Amino acid sequence: MDPNNCVLYSNRANIYTQKGDLPSALADAEKCISLNPDFIKGYVRKADVLKAMGDIDGAMEAIAKGLEKDPNDQLL
C-alpha cells in the first residue's frame, strides 16, 4: 500500500467501518484527510465512522469541514 495515497486510506476506512473496527476506521479516515484535505471522501468516511460510534456532533463537524472544501458535494 502506498502510504501517501489518500484513496487507499479512504477505502480501507470504509471496510473497517463495515467490519465494525471503528477505531481503525477513524484512524484511516483521519490519515486520508491529513494526506489530502481536499479529498471529500475522507470527510465522508470520518462522518460515517463517528456516526457509527454514536458521536453525532463529531460527524456533523466532519461534514461541515468537508462542505467548507466543496459546498456542493453530493456525498456530504
TARAGI-V199645 format. One record per residue. N is the residue number from 1. PSI is psi in whole degrees, -180 to 180 (999 if undefined). OMEGA is omega in radians with two decimals (none if undefined). Layout:
BEGIN
N_PSI_OMEGA, N_PSI_OMEGA
END
This chain:
BEGIN
1_131_3.09, 2_116_-3.07, 3_-7_-3.14, 4_10_-3.10, 5_104_-3.08, 6_-30_-3.12, 7_-40_3.13, 8_-40_3.09, 9_-38_3.10, 10_-47_-3.13, 11_-41_-3.14, 12_-36_3.08, 13_-41_3.11, 14_-44_3.13, 15_-45_3.09, 16_-41_3.13, 17_-45_3.14, 18_-34_3.14, 19_-12_-3.13, 20_9_3.09, 21_75_-2.99, 22_-38_3.09, 23_-41_3.11, 24_-38_3.11, 25_-43_3.14, 26_-42_3.12, 27_-42_3.14, 28_-39_3.11, 29_-42_3.13, 30_-37_3.08, 31_-42_3.10, 32_-48_-3.12, 33_-40_-3.12, 34_-33_3.13, 35_-36_-3.12, 36_89_-3.11, 37_-12_3.12, 38_-4_3.14, 39_105_-2.98, 40_-35_-3.09, 41_-25_3.07, 42_-42_3.12, 43_-37_3.09, 44_-47_3.14, 45_-44_-3.14, 46_-44_3.12, 47_-41_3.12, 48_-45_-3.12, 49_-48_-3.11, 50_-38_3.07, 51_-45_3.13, 52_-29_3.10, 53_-7_-3.13, 54_10_-3.14, 55_78_-3.08, 56_-40_3.12, 57_-43_3.10, 58_-39_3.11, 59_-43_3.12, 60_-36_3.09, 61_-42_3.10, 62_-41_3.11, 63_-44_-3.14, 64_-40_3.12, 65_-39_3.08, 66_-40_3.13, 67_-25_3.03, 68_-34_3.13, 69_-41_-3.12, 70_94_-3.07, 71_-13_-3.11, 72_8_-3.08, 73_128_-3.09, 74_-29_3.14, 75_-35_-3.12, 76_999_none
END
